[in-house]
Amino acid sequence: MGKIRIETCPIDGLFIVEPSVFGDRRGFFMETYNQRDFAEAGLTMQFVQDNQSMSSQGVLRGMHFQKTHPQGKLVRVVRGQVFDVAVDLRERSETFGQWHGVLLSEENKKQFYIPEGFAHGFFVLSETAEFCYKCTDFYYPEDEGGVRFDDPAIGIEWPLIPGVEPILSPKDKLLGDLASAKGIFQ
């Protein structure tokens, strides 16, 4: 393998990606994606779109997916810190409905690969966070789906800020529960 280390997670299909960071008093350099390193780890997806967002502390985005045009996502934080979560929605999976979370920050430079068939979301822990992600399919607004971030059937243990209600979009406030996502991904 090259300069990027790829680790498996407890849920099949999820990966933590850790680039090698080369730094000195001038700053640092790192490869955030290398097709050869990914292929050696068995990850042969093709990315077609890059996105970047900025969010304030307390913002919770998720849990999102696309129904008929599912996206795999390679996510990372370039400024700030978030708690990033994937929920397995593959109905035939032994881990259907289970979640895995990763702390992503500008300091640790970790990335999280979430394949098709998962809902994805994150909670901003720092004052602000800039979030970047590569996608394996294009975004189709009419194809959006999602599950509630606080669905007790999933039980995500968000590191919420005491006394602060998570800030959700109007759309995210209307998301259904895990049962509403059954049958979307086999």
Buried (B, 14 or more C-beta within 10 A) or exposed (E): EEBBEBEEBEBEBBBBBBBEEEEEEEEEEEEBBBEEBBEEBEBEBEBEEEEEEEBEBBBBBBBBBBBEBBBBBBBBBBBBBBBBBBBBBBBEBEBBBBBBBBBBBBEBBBBBBBBBBBBBBBBBBBEEBBBBBBBBBEEEEEBEBBBBBBBEEBEBEBEBEEEEEBBBEEEBEEBEBBEBBEEBBE
